[in-house]
């Protein structure tokens, strides 16, 4: 699993837990829906930490809570 995959999975899980769509997440986070859908797109590789912070603010969680999951803890090193 890549970092990007872990971020996408985490966002989808949080939306499901909160009972909101990606469009609703964008609206409560103060970013455009196209930004969220672009982030969820598998073809896009890079993810901005600022965007993740805004999404966390909308979800009313900290960055620490966002990244504190076994999926992020088990990611392989990016340095080869």
PDB file of N, CA, C and O in Angstrom:
ATOM      1  N   UNK A   1       0.850  -1.180   0.000  1.00  0.00           N
ATOM      2  CA  UNK A   1       0.000   0.000   0.000  1.00  0.00           C
ATOM      3  C   UNK A   1       0.894   1.240   0.000  1.00  0.00           C
ATOM      4  O   UNK A   1       1.894   1.303   0.714  1.00  0.00           O
ATOM      5  N   UNK A   2       0.516   2.213  -0.806  1.00  0.00           N
ATOM      6  CA  UNK A   2       1.260   3.470  -0.860  1.00  0.00           C
ATOM      7  C   UNK A   2       0.680   4.463   0.142  1.00  0.00           C
ATOM      8  O   UNK A   2      -0.412   4.261   0.673  1.00  0.00           O
ATOM      9  N   UNK A   3       1.418   5.527   0.389  1.00  0.00           N
ATOM     10  CA  UNK A   3       0.923   6.601   1.261  1.00  0.00           C
ATOM     11  C   UNK A   3      -0.379   7.148   0.698  1.00  0.00           C
ATOM     12  O   UNK A   3      -1.342   7.357   1.436  1.00  0.00           O
ATOM     13  N   UNK A   4      -0.407   7.379  -0.609  1.00  0.00           N
ATOM     14  CA  UNK A   4      -1.615   7.911  -1.255  1.00  0.00           C
ATOM     15  C   UNK A   4      -2.801   6.984  -1.029  1.00  0.00           C
ATOM     16  O   UNK A   4      -3.893   7.446  -0.696  1.00  0.00           O
ATOM     17  N   UNK A   5      -2.598   5.679  -1.206  1.00  0.00           N
ATOM     18  CA  UNK A   5      -3.676   4.711  -0.985  1.00  0.00           C
ATOM     19  C   UNK A   5      -4.170   4.767   0.457  1.00  0.00           C
ATOM     20  O   UNK A   5      -5.374   4.697   0.707  1.00  0.00           O
ATOM     21  N   UNK A   6      -3.248   4.892   1.399  1.00  0.00           N
ATOM     22  CA  UNK A   6      -3.616   4.954   2.816  1.00  0.00           C
ATOM     23  C   UNK A   6      -4.437   6.212   3.110  1.00  0.00           C
ATOM     24  O   UNK A   6      -5.400   6.156   3.874  1.00  0.00           O
ATOM     25  N   UNK A   7      -4.061   7.345   2.508  1.00  0.00           N
ATOM     26  CA  UNK A   7      -4.803   8.600   2.708  1.00  0.00           C
ATOM     27  C   UNK A   7      -6.215   8.459   2.139  1.00  0.00           C
ATOM     28  O   UNK A   7      -7.189   8.834   2.792  1.00  0.00           O
ATOM     29  N   UNK A   8      -6.326   7.921   0.929  1.00  0.00           N
ATOM     30  CA  UNK A   8      -7.634   7.758   0.290  1.00  0.00           C
ATOM     31  C   UNK A   8      -8.509   6.822   1.116  1.00  0.00           C
ATOM     32  O   UNK A   8      -9.677   7.119   1.364  1.00  0.00           O
ATOM     33  N   UNK A   9      -7.946   5.694   1.543  1.00  0.00           N
ATOM     34  CA  UNK A   9      -8.717   4.752   2.361  1.00  0.00           C
ATOM     35  C   UNK A   9      -9.187   5.399   3.663  1.00  0.00           C
ATOM     36  O   UNK A   9     -10.323   5.197   4.091  1.00  0.00           O
ATOM     37  N   UNK A  10      -8.308   6.173   4.282  1.00  0.00           N
ATOM     38  CA  UNK A  10      -8.653   6.825   5.553  1.00  0.00           C
ATOM     39  C   UNK A  10      -9.786   7.834   5.350  1.00  0.00           C
ATOM     40  O   UNK A  10     -10.723   7.890   6.146  1.00  0.00           O
ATOM     41  N   UNK A  11      -9.693   8.627   4.281  1.00  0.00           N
ATOM     42  CA  UNK A  11     -10.755   9.602   4.013  1.00  0.00           C
ATOM     43  C   UNK A  11     -12.091   8.912   3.742  1.00  0.00           C
ATOM     44  O   UNK A  11     -13.132   9.347   4.234  1.00  0.00           O
ATOM     45  N   UNK A  12     -12.056   7.853   2.970  1.00  0.00           N
ATOM     46  CA  UNK A  12     -13.295   7.119   2.673  1.00  0.00           C
ATOM     47  C   UNK A  12     -13.893   6.533   3.947  1.00  0.00           C
ATOM     48  O   UNK A  12     -15.108   6.573   4.145  1.00  0.00           O
ATOM     49  N   UNK A  13     -13.040   5.990   4.806  1.00  0.00           N
ATOM     50  CA  UNK A  13     -13.509   5.423   6.071  1.00  0.00           C
ATOM     51  C   UNK A  13     -14.134   6.498   6.953  1.00  0.00           C
ATOM     52  O   UNK A  13     -15.206   6.296   7.524  1.00  0.00           O
ATOM     53  N   UNK A  14     -13.464   7.638   7.061  1.00  0.00           N
ATOM     54  CA  UNK A  14     -13.986   8.722   7.901  1.00  0.00           C
ATOM     55  C   UNK A  14     -15.306   9.265   7.357  1.00  0.00           C
ATOM     56  O   UNK A  14     -16.214   9.567   8.131  1.00  0.00           O
ATOM     57  N   UNK A  15     -15.420   9.390   6.054  1.00  0.00           N
ATOM     58  CA  UNK A  15     -16.687   9.846   5.466  1.00  0.00           C
ATOM     59  C   UNK A  15     -17.803   8.855   5.776  1.00  0.00           C
ATOM     60  O   UNK A  15     -18.916   9.245   6.128  1.00  0.00           O
ATOM     61  N   UNK A  16     -17.489   7.571   5.641  1.00  0.00           N
ATOM     62  CA  UNK A  16     -18.487   6.542   5.928  1.00  0.00           C
ATOM     63  C   UNK A  16     -18.912   6.591   7.392  1.00  0.00           C
ATOM     64  O   UNK A  16     -20.101   6.514   7.703  1.00  0.00           O
ATOM     65  N   UNK A  17     -17.926   6.722   8.298  1.00  0.00           N
ATOM     66  CA  UNK A  17     -18.227   6.791   9.735  1.00  0.00           C
ATOM     67  C   UNK A  17     -19.098   7.994  10.072  1.00  0.00           C
ATOM     68  O   UNK A  17     -19.979   7.905  10.927  1.00  0.00           O
ATOM     69  N   UNK A  18     -18.855   9.118   9.402  1.00  0.00           N
ATOM     70  CA  UNK A  18     -19.608  10.353   9.679  1.00  0.00           C
ATOM     71  C   UNK A  18     -20.895  10.434   8.872  1.00  0.00           C
ATOM     72  O   UNK A  18     -21.716  11.323   9.099  1.00  0.00           O
ATOM     73  N   UNK A  19     -21.078   9.505   7.924  1.00  0.00           N
ATOM     74  CA  UNK A  19     -22.285   9.486   7.095  1.00  0.00           C
ATOM     75  C   UNK A  19     -22.349  10.652   6.122  1.00  0.00           C
ATOM     76  O   UNK A  19     -23.421  11.196   5.856  1.00  0.00           O
ATOM     77  N   UNK A  20     -21.174  11.036   5.587  1.00  0.00           N
ATOM     78  CA  UNK A  20     -21.144  12.148   4.641  1.00  0.00           C
ATOM     79  C   UNK A  20     -20.481  11.714   3.328  1.00  0.00           C
ATOM     80  O   UNK A  20     -19.706  10.758   3.285  1.00  0.00           O
ATOM     81  N   UNK A  21     -20.803  12.430   2.289  1.00  0.00           N
ATOM     82  CA  UNK A  21     -20.212  12.172   0.981  1.00  0.00           C
ATOM     83  C   UNK A  21     -18.937  13.003   0.833  1.00  0.00           C
ATOM     84  O   UNK A  21     -18.715  13.941   1.600  1.00  0.00           O
ATOM     85  N   UNK A  22     -18.101  12.663  -0.147  1.00  0.00           N
ATOM     86  CA  UNK A  22     -16.929  13.503  -0.404  1.00  0.00           C
ATOM     87  C   UNK A  22     -17.309  14.955  -0.710  1.00  0.00           C
ATOM     88  O   UNK A  22     -16.586  15.879  -0.339  1.00  0.00           O
ATOM     89  N   UNK A  23     -18.426  15.151  -1.376  1.00  0.00           N
ATOM     90  CA  UNK A  23     -18.899  16.504  -1.683  1.00  0.00           C
ATOM     91  C   UNK A  23     -19.227  17.261  -0.393  1.00  0.00           C
ATOM     92  O   UNK A  23     -18.864  18.428  -0.253  1.00  0.00           O
ATOM     93  N   UNK A  24     -19.904  16.610   0.539  1.00  0.00           N
ATOM     94  CA  UNK A  24     -20.217  17.235   1.826  1.00  0.00           C
ATOM     95  C   UNK A  24     -18.941  17.523   2.613  1.00  0.00           C
ATOM     96  O   UNK A  24     -18.830  18.562   3.264  1.00  0.00           O
ATOM     97  N   UNK A  25     -17.976  16.597   2.552  1.00  0.00           N
ATOM     98  CA  UNK A  25     -16.701  16.813   3.231  1.00  0.00           C
ATOM     99  C   UNK A  25     -16.018  18.066   2.690  1.00  0.00           C
ATOM    100  O   UNK A  25     -15.487  18.871   3.456  1.00  0.00           O
ATOM    101  N   UNK A  26     -16.035  18.226   1.385  1.00  0.00           N
ATOM    102  CA  UNK A  26     -15.435  19.420   0.774  1.00  0.00           C
ATOM    103  C   UNK A  26     -16.112  20.676   1.298  1.00  0.00           C
ATOM    104  O   UNK A  26     -15.441  21.632   1.686  1.00  0.00           O
ATOM    105  N   UNK A  27     -17.421  20.675   1.308  1.00  0.00           N
ATOM    106  CA  UNK A  27     -18.170  21.865   1.738  1.00  0.00           C
ATOM    107  C   UNK A  27     -17.889  22.231   3.193  1.00  0.00           C
ATOM    108  O   UNK A  27     -17.710  23.409   3.504  1.00  0.00           O
ATOM    109  N   UNK A  28     -17.848  21.253   4.085  1.00  0.00           N
ATOM    110  CA  UNK A  28     -17.608  21.574   5.498  1.00  0.00           C
ATOM    111  C   UNK A  28     -16.142  21.909   5.763  1.00  0.00           C
ATOM    112  O   UNK A  28     -15.805  22.492   6.794  1.00  0.00           O
ATOM    113  N   UNK A  29     -15.272  21.534   4.818  1.00  0.00           N
ATOM    114  CA  UNK A  29     -13.838  21.787   4.972  1.00  0.00           C
ATOM    115  C   UNK A  29     -13.388  23.076   4.301  1.00  0.00           C
ATOM    116  O   UNK A  29     -12.244  23.501   4.460  1.00  0.00           O
ATOM    117  N   UNK A  30     -14.286  23.691   3.557  1.00  0.00           N
ATOM    118  CA  UNK A  30     -13.947  24.944   2.899  1.00  0.00           C
ATOM    119  C   UNK A  30     -13.062  24.781   1.676  1.00  0.00           C
ATOM    120  O   UNK A  30     -12.330  25.700   1.309  1.00  0.00           O
ATOM    121  N   UNK A  31     -13.124  23.618   1.045  1.00  0.00           N
ATOM    122  CA  UNK A  31     -12.388  23.412  -0.198  1.00  0.00           C
ATOM    123  C   UNK A  31     -13.369  22.986  -1.283  1.00  0.00           C
ATOM    124  O   UNK A  31     -14.506  22.613  -0.995  1.00  0.00           O
ATOM    125  N   UNK A  32     -12.926  23.045  -2.512  1.00  0.00           N
ATOM    126  CA  UNK A  32     -13.846  22.724  -3.606  1.00  0.00           C
ATOM    127  C   UNK A  32     -14.040  21.206  -3.705  1.00  0.00           C
ATOM    128  O   UNK A  32     -13.129  20.432  -3.414  1.00  0.00           O
ATOM    129  N   UNK A  33     -15.234  20.802  -4.117  1.00  0.00           N
ATOM    130  CA  UNK A  33     -15.468  19.372  -4.327  1.00  0.00           C
ATOM    131  C   UNK A  33     -14.486  18.770  -5.342  1.00  0.00           C
ATOM    132  O   UNK A  33     -14.085  17.613  -5.210  1.00  0.00           O
ATOM    133  N   UNK A  34     -14.104  19.553  -6.345  1.00  0.00           N
ATOM    134  CA  UNK A  34     -13.165  19.019  -7.339  1.00  0.00           C
ATOM    135  C   UNK A  34     -11.818  18.680  -6.701  1.00  0.00           C
ATOM    136  O   UNK A  34     -11.146  17.746  -7.137  1.00  0.00           O
ATOM    137  N   UNK A  35     -11.423  19.428  -5.679  1.00  0.00           N
ATOM    138  CA  UNK A  35     -10.170  19.126  -4.975  1.00  0.00           C
ATOM    139  C   UNK A  35     -10.263  17.777  -4.274  1.00  0.00           C
ATOM    140  O   UNK A  35      -9.330  16.976  -4.332  1.00  0.00           O
ATOM    141  N   UNK A  36     -11.386  17.528  -3.614  1.00  0.00           N
ATOM    142  CA  UNK A  36     -11.565  16.249  -2.917  1.00  0.00           C
ATOM    143  C   UNK A  36     -11.609  15.101  -3.917  1.00  0.00           C
ATOM    144  O   UNK A  36     -10.947  14.082  -3.723  1.00  0.00           O
ATOM    145  N   UNK A  37     -12.381  15.260  -4.980  1.00  0.00           N
ATOM    146  CA  UNK A  37     -12.480  14.188  -5.964  1.00  0.00           C
ATOM    147  C   UNK A  37     -11.137  13.956  -6.665  1.00  0.00           C
ATOM    148  O   UNK A  37     -10.806  12.822  -7.011  1.00  0.00           O
ATOM    149  N   UNK A  38     -10.376  15.008  -6.871  1.00  0.00           N
ATOM    150  CA  UNK A  38      -9.045  14.863  -7.452  1.00  0.00           C
ATOM    151  C   UNK A  38      -8.141  14.092  -6.505  1.00  0.00           C
ATOM    152  O   UNK A  38      -7.370  13.235  -6.938  1.00  0.00           O
ATOM    153  N   UNK A  39      -8.231  14.391  -5.212  1.00  0.00           N
ATOM    154  CA  UNK A  39      -7.435  13.688  -4.218  1.00  0.00           C
ATOM    155  C   UNK A  39      -7.790  12.201  -4.183  1.00  0.00           C
ATOM    156  O   UNK A  39      -6.915  11.355  -3.999  1.00  0.00           O
ATOM    157  N   UNK A  40      -9.061  11.888  -4.358  1.00  0.00           N
ATOM    158  CA  UNK A  40      -9.511  10.497  -4.325  1.00  0.00           C
ATOM    159  C   UNK A  40      -9.176   9.745  -5.606  1.00  0.00           C
ATOM    160  O   UNK A  40      -9.265   8.517  -5.639  1.00  0.00           O
ATOM    161  N   UNK A  41      -8.795  10.453  -6.653  1.00  0.00           N
ATOM    162  CA  UNK A  41      -8.472   9.850  -7.944  1.00  0.00           C
ATOM    163  C   UNK A  41      -7.174   9.047  -7.834  1.00  0.00           C
ATOM    164  O   UNK A  41      -6.146   9.576  -7.411  1.00  0.00           O
ATOM    165  N   UNK A  42      -7.227   7.794  -8.210  1.00  0.00           N
ATOM    166  CA  UNK A  42      -6.059   6.912  -8.109  1.00  0.00           C
ATOM    167  C   UNK A  42      -4.903   7.359  -8.999  1.00  0.00           C
ATOM    168  O   UNK A  42      -3.749   7.039  -8.716  1.00  0.00           O
ATOM    169  N   UNK A  43      -5.197   8.089 -10.065  1.00  0.00           N
ATOM    170  CA  UNK A  43      -4.134   8.520 -10.975  1.00  0.00           C
ATOM    171  C   UNK A  43      -3.297   9.659 -10.404  1.00  0.00           C
ATOM    172  O   UNK A  43      -2.153   9.856 -10.814  1.00  0.00           O
ATOM    173  N   UNK A  44      -3.862  10.406  -9.463  1.00  0.00           N
ATOM    174  CA  UNK A  44      -3.115  11.503  -8.850  1.00  0.00           C
ATOM    175  C   UNK A  44      -2.246  10.943  -7.734  1.00  0.00           C
ATOM    176  O   UNK A  44      -2.740  10.255  -6.841  1.00  0.00           O
ATOM    177  N   UNK A  45      -0.980  11.232  -7.786  1.00  0.00           N
ATOM    178  CA  UNK A  45      -0.046  10.635  -6.834  1.00  0.00           C
ATOM    179  C   UNK A  45       0.166  11.483  -5.589  1.00  0.00           C
ATOM    180  O   UNK A  45       0.123  10.964  -4.473  1.00  0.00           O
ATOM    181  N   UNK A  46       0.393  12.765  -5.761  1.00  0.00           N
ATOM    182  CA  UNK A  46       0.747  13.622  -4.630  1.00  0.00           C
ATOM    183  C   UNK A  46      -0.486  14.142  -3.900  1.00  0.00           C
ATOM    184  O   UNK A  46      -1.526  14.423  -4.495  1.00  0.00           O
ATOM    185  N   UNK A  47      -0.323  14.257  -2.591  1.00  0.00           N
ATOM    186  CA  UNK A  47      -1.387  14.768  -1.740  1.00  0.00           C
ATOM    187  C   UNK A  47      -0.799  15.877  -0.878  1.00  0.00           C
ATOM    188  O   UNK A  47       0.249  15.690  -0.259  1.00  0.00           O
ATOM    189  N   UNK A  48      -1.449  17.008  -0.832  1.00  0.00           N
ATOM    190  CA  UNK A  48      -0.976  18.140  -0.047  1.00  0.00           C
ATOM    191  C   UNK A  48      -1.360  17.976   1.421  1.00  0.00           C
ATOM    192  O   UNK A  48      -2.514  17.683   1.737  1.00  0.00           O
ATOM    193  N   UNK A  49      -0.400  18.163   2.308  1.00  0.00           N
ATOM    194  CA  UNK A  49      -0.680  18.084   3.741  1.00  0.00           C
ATOM    195  C   UNK A  49      -1.606  19.217   4.167  1.00  0.00           C
ATOM    196  O   UNK A  49      -2.373  19.067   5.118  1.00  0.00           O
ATOM    197  N   UNK A  50      -1.540  20.344   3.474  1.00  0.00           N
ATOM    198  CA  UNK A  50      -2.451  21.462   3.786  1.00  0.00           C
ATOM    199  C   UNK A  50      -3.887  21.053   3.484  1.00  0.00           C
ATOM    200  O   UNK A  50      -4.799  21.368   4.248  1.00  0.00           O
ATOM    201  N   UNK A  51      -4.087  20.351   2.371  1.00  0.00           N
ATOM    202  CA  UNK A  51      -5.428  19.870   2.031  1.00  0.00           C
ATOM    203  C   UNK A  51      -5.900  18.864   3.070  1.00  0.00           C
ATOM    204  O   UNK A  51      -7.051  18.912   3.504  1.00  0.00           O
ATOM    205  N   UNK A  52      -5.023  17.958   3.469  1.00  0.00           N
ATOM    206  CA  UNK A  52      -5.401  16.986   4.500  1.00  0.00           C
ATOM    207  C   UNK A  52      -5.755  17.691   5.800  1.00  0.00           C
ATOM    208  O   UNK A  52      -6.705  17.294   6.474  1.00  0.00           O
ATOM    209  N   UNK A  53      -5.012  18.725   6.166  1.00  0.00           N
ATOM    210  CA  UNK A  53      -5.310  19.489   7.386  1.00  0.00           C
ATOM    211  C   UNK A  53      -6.687  20.127   7.302  1.00  0.00           C
ATOM    212  O   UNK A  53      -7.444  20.095   8.272  1.00  0.00           O
ATOM    213  N   UNK A  54      -7.021  20.708   6.151  1.00  0.00           N
ATOM    214  CA  UNK A  54      -8.349  21.321   5.987  1.00  0.00           C
ATOM    215  C   UNK A  54      -9.445  20.270   6.090  1.00  0.00           C
ATOM    216  O   UNK A  54     -10.492  20.520   6.687  1.00  0.00           O
ATOM    217  N   UNK A  55      -9.210  19.096   5.514  1.00  0.00           N
ATOM    218  CA  UNK A  55     -10.191  18.018   5.612  1.00  0.00           C
ATOM    219  C   UNK A  55     -10.338  17.553   7.054  1.00  0.00           C
ATOM    220  O   UNK A  55     -11.446  17.280   7.514  1.00  0.00           O
ATOM    221  N   UNK A  56      -9.228  17.465   7.759  1.00  0.00           N
ATOM    222  CA  UNK A  56      -9.285  17.099   9.185  1.00  0.00           C
ATOM    223  C   UNK A  56     -10.067  18.138   9.975  1.00  0.00           C
ATOM    224  O   UNK A  56     -10.855  17.784  10.851  1.00  0.00           O
ATOM    225  N   UNK A  57      -9.858  19.412   9.678  1.00  0.00           N
ATOM    226  CA  UNK A  57     -10.615  20.470  10.353  1.00  0.00           C
ATOM    227  C   UNK A  57     -12.110  20.282  10.107  1.00  0.00           C
ATOM    228  O   UNK A  57     -12.917  20.413  11.028  1.00  0.00           O
ATOM    229  N   UNK A  58     -12.473  19.976   8.872  1.00  0.00           N
ATOM    230  CA  UNK A  58     -13.879  19.737   8.542  1.00  0.00           C
ATOM    231  C   UNK A  58     -14.441  18.521   9.256  1.00  0.00           C
ATOM    232  O   UNK A  58     -15.612  18.499   9.635  1.00  0.00           O
ATOM    233  N   UNK A  59     -13.607  17.513   9.437  1.00  0.00           N
ATOM    234  CA  UNK A  59     -14.030  16.295  10.130  1.00  0.00           C
ATOM    235  C   UNK A  59     -13.931  16.429  11.647  1.00  0.00           C
ATOM    236  O   UNK A  59     -14.350  15.540  12.388  1.00  0.00           O
ATOM    237  N   UNK A  60     -13.375  17.549  12.096  1.00  0.00           N
ATOM    238  CA  UNK A  60     -13.183  17.828  13.517  1.00  0.00           C
ATOM    239  C   UNK A  60     -12.288  16.796  14.189  1.00  0.00           C
ATOM    240  O   UNK A  60     -12.574  16.306  15.282  1.00  0.00           O
ATOM    241  N   UNK A  61     -11.177  16.477  13.486  1.00  0.00           N
ATOM    242  CA  UNK A  61     -10.167  15.601  14.063  1.00  0.00           C
ATOM    243  C   UNK A  61      -8.802  16.253  13.852  1.00  0.00           C
ATOM    244  O   UNK A  61      -8.651  17.148  13.021  1.00  0.00           O
ATOM    245  N   UNK A  62      -7.823  15.797  14.606  1.00  0.00           N
ATOM    246  CA  UNK A  62      -6.474  16.325  14.458  1.00  0.00           C
ATOM    247  C   UNK A  62      -5.732  15.552  13.367  1.00  0.00           C
ATOM    248  O   UNK A  62      -6.143  14.465  12.963  1.00  0.00           O
ATOM    249  N   UNK A  63      -4.637  16.137  12.908  1.00  0.00           N
ATOM    250  CA  UNK A  63      -3.777  15.408  11.975  1.00  0.00           C
ATOM    251  C   UNK A  63      -3.260  14.134  12.633  1.00  0.00           C
ATOM    252  O   UNK A  63      -3.148  13.093  11.985  1.00  0.00           O
ATOM    253  N   UNK A  64      -2.947  14.223  13.917  1.00  0.00           N
ATOM    254  CA  UNK A  64      -2.484  13.041  14.637  1.00  0.00           C
ATOM    255  C   UNK A  64      -3.501  11.919  14.608  1.00  0.00           C
ATOM    256  O   UNK A  64      -3.151  10.759  14.387  1.00  0.00           O
ATOM    257  N   UNK A  65      -4.765  12.263  14.831  1.00  0.00           N
ATOM    258  CA  UNK A  65      -5.828  11.253  14.793  1.00  0.00           C
ATOM    259  C   UNK A  65      -5.991  10.688  13.386  1.00  0.00           C
ATOM    260  O   UNK A  65      -6.256   9.498  13.219  1.00  0.00           O
ATOM    261  N   UNK A  66      -5.833  11.539  12.375  1.00  0.00           N
ATOM    262  CA  UNK A  66      -5.958  11.085  10.993  1.00  0.00           C
ATOM    263  C   UNK A  66      -4.901  10.028  10.678  1.00  0.00           C
ATOM    264  O   UNK A  66      -5.204   8.985  10.099  1.00  0.00           O
ATOM    265  N   UNK A  67      -3.669  10.312  11.063  1.00  0.00           N
ATOM    266  CA  UNK A  67      -2.560   9.429  10.711  1.00  0.00           C
ATOM    267  C   UNK A  67      -2.318   8.302  11.712  1.00  0.00           C
ATOM    268  O   UNK A  67      -1.470   7.443  11.471  1.00  0.00           O
ATOM    269  N   UNK A  68      -3.037   8.288  12.818  1.00  0.00           N
ATOM    270  CA  UNK A  68      -2.824   7.277  13.849  1.00  0.00           C
ATOM    271  C   UNK A  68      -3.661   6.032  13.577  1.00  0.00           C
ATOM    272  O   UNK A  68      -4.643   5.758  14.267  1.00  0.00           O
ATOM    273  N   UNK A  69      -3.248   5.287  12.556  1.00  0.00           N
ATOM    274  CA  UNK A  69      -3.926   4.037  12.203  1.00  0.00           C
ATOM    275  C   UNK A  69      -2.860   3.003  11.840  1.00  0.00           C
ATOM    276  O   UNK A  69      -1.740   3.361  11.477  1.00  0.00           O
ATOM    277  N   UNK A  70      -3.206   1.740  11.938  1.00  0.00           N
ATOM    278  CA  UNK A  70      -2.235   0.689  11.582  1.00  0.00           C
ATOM    279  C   UNK A  70      -1.759   0.788  10.130  1.00  0.00           C
ATOM    280  O   UNK A  70      -0.618   0.437   9.829  1.00  0.00           O
ATOM    281  N   UNK A  71      -2.623   1.263   9.231  1.00  0.00           N
ATOM    282  CA  UNK A  71      -2.231   1.379   7.820  1.00  0.00           C
ATOM    283  C   UNK A  71      -1.043   2.316   7.652  1.00  0.00           C
ATOM    284  O   UNK A  71      -0.119   2.019   6.895  1.00  0.00           O
ATOM    285  N   UNK A  72      -1.064   3.439   8.348  1.00  0.00           N
ATOM    286  CA  UNK A  72       0.052   4.392   8.239  1.00  0.00           C
ATOM    287  C   UNK A  72       1.283   3.856   8.981  1.00  0.00           C
ATOM    288  O   UNK A  72       2.412   4.064   8.536  1.00  0.00           O
ATOM    289  N   UNK A  73       1.075   3.180  10.086  1.00  0.00           N
ATOM    290  CA  UNK A  73       2.204   2.636  10.845  1.00  0.00           C
ATOM    291  C   UNK A  73       2.940   1.544  10.091  1.00  0.00           C
ATOM    292  O   UNK A  73       4.132   1.334  10.319  1.00  0.00           O
ATOM    293  N   UNK A  74       2.258   0.849   9.203  1.00  0.00           N
ATOM    294  CA  UNK A  74       2.869  -0.289   8.519  1.00  0.00           C
ATOM    295  C   UNK A  74       3.383   0.042   7.113  1.00  0.00           C
ATOM    296  O   UNK A  74       3.819  -0.855   6.392  1.00  0.00           O
ATOM    297  N   UNK A  75       3.337   1.308   6.722  1.00  0.00           N
ATOM    298  CA  UNK A  75       3.848   1.684   5.401  1.00  0.00           C
ATOM    299  C   UNK A  75       5.346   1.437   5.310  1.00  0.00           C
ATOM    300  O   UNK A  75       6.091   1.648   6.268  1.00  0.00           O
ATOM    301  N   UNK A  76       5.764   0.989   4.145  1.00  0.00           N
ATOM    302  CA  UNK A  76       7.198   0.780   3.924  1.00  0.00           C
ATOM    303  C   UNK A  76       7.887   2.110   3.696  1.00  0.00           C
ATOM    304  O   UNK A  76       7.254   3.102   3.337  1.00  0.00           O
ATOM    305  N   UNK A  77       9.207   2.114   3.911  1.00  0.00           N
ATOM    306  CA  UNK A  77       9.987   3.333   3.701  1.00  0.00           C
ATOM    307  C   UNK A  77       9.924   3.741   2.247  1.00  0.00           C
ATOM    308  O   UNK A  77       9.913   2.900   1.348  1.00  0.00           O
ATOM    309  N   UNK A  78       9.884   5.047   2.026  1.00  0.00           N
ATOM    310  CA  UNK A  78       9.877   5.596   0.678  1.00  0.00           C
ATOM    311  C   UNK A  78      11.296   5.738   0.122  1.00  0.00           C
ATOM    312  O   UNK A  78      11.489   5.826  -1.091  1.00  0.00           O
ATOM    313  N   UNK A  79      12.277   5.761   1.011  1.00  0.00           N
ATOM    314  CA  UNK A  79      13.672   5.912   0.590  1.00  0.00           C
ATOM    315  C   UNK A  79      14.208   4.544   0.181  1.00  0.00           C
ATOM    316  O   UNK A  79      14.142   3.581   0.945  1.00  0.00           O
ATOM    317  N   UNK A  80      14.730   4.477  -1.019  1.00  0.00           N
ATOM    318  CA  UNK A  80      15.289   3.200  -1.496  1.00  0.00           C
ATOM    319  C   UNK A  80      16.751   3.333  -1.830  1.00  0.00           C
ATOM    320  O   UNK A  80      17.380   2.360  -2.245  1.00  0.00           O
TER     321      UNK A  80
END
